Amino acid sequence: MSDTFLAALALFLSREDLVTILARYGGRRQFLPTVKTFERSEREGAVIEGWRDGASYEELASQHGICERTVRRIIAKGRPNTP
């Protein structure tokens, strides 16, 4: 991690939290997703949760600003494989 990155983390985390992160991950090469990837992952989780709660494909598409085909793909990807 660069000193700039550590300084940025220090702005958002307490010293105790920063030390905990460094103790656990220090010295390793870490990957941080882009905001777009992070937000997509959150959206996909919300779509799957909404589907499990009984929302229709049409409702989910409207709520998340995506087409029904994308909703179906997200749900298919998130389902466990069943025989």
C-alpha positions in Angstrom: 0.0 0.0 0.0 1.2 3.4 -0.8 1.5 6.1 1.9 -1.2 8.1 0.0 -3.6 5.2 0.2 -2.9 4.8 3.9 -3.5 8.5 4.5 -6.8 8.2 2.6 -7.9 5.3 4.7 -6.9 7.1 7.9 -9.4 9.8 7.0 -12.3 7.4 7.1 -11.2 4.8 9.7 -10.2 5.1 13.4 -6.6 4.3 14.2 -7.8 1.0 15.9 -9.7 -0.1 12.7 -6.7 0.8 10.5 -4.3 -1.2 12.7 -6.7 -4.1 12.6 -6.8 -4.0 8.8 -3.0 -3.7 8.6 -2.5 -6.6 11.0 -4.7 -8.8 8.9 -3.8 -7.8 5.4 -0.5 -5.9 5.7 2.2 -7.0 3.3 -0.2 -8.6 0.9 -1.2 -7.4 -2.5 -4.9 -6.5 -2.4 -7.4 -5.9 -5.1 -10.0 -3.2 -4.7 -12.9 -3.3 -7.1 -13.9 -0.2 -9.0 -17.0 1.7 -7.8 -18.9 0.4 -10.8 -18.1 -3.2 -10.0 -18.9 -2.7 -6.3 -22.3 -1.1 -7.1 -23.1 -3.8 -9.6 -22.5 -6.5 -7.0 -24.7 -4.6 -4.5 -27.5 -4.3 -7.1 -27.3 -8.0 -8.0 -27.6 -8.9 -4.4 -30.6 -6.7 -4.0 -32.2 -8.2 -7.2 -31.8 -11.7 -5.8 -33.1 -10.7 -2.4 -36.1 -9.1 -4.0 -36.8 -12.1 -6.1 -36.6 -14.4 -3.1 -39.1 -12.1 -1.3 -41.5 -12.6 -4.2 -41.0 -9.6 -6.5 -41.7 -10.2 -10.1 -39.1 -9.7 -12.9 -41.0 -6.7 -14.1 -41.0 -5.1 -10.6 -37.3 -5.8 -10.1 -36.4 -4.4 -13.5 -38.3 -1.2 -12.7 -36.8 -0.8 -9.2 -33.3 -1.2 -10.3 -33.4 0.5 -13.7 -32.5 -2.6 -15.7 -34.3 -4.7 -18.3 -36.2 -7.9 -17.4 -33.6 -10.0 -19.3 -30.8 -8.6 -17.0 -33.0 -9.5 -14.0 -33.4 -13.1 -15.3 -29.6 -13.4 -15.9 -28.8 -12.1 -12.4 -31.2 -14.5 -10.8 -30.0 -17.4 -12.9 -26.4 -16.6 -11.9 -27.3 -16.3 -8.2 -29.3 -19.5 -8.0 -27.6 -22.6 -6.6 -27.3 -25.4 -9.1 -30.0 -28.0 -8.6 -30.1 -31.5 -10.1 
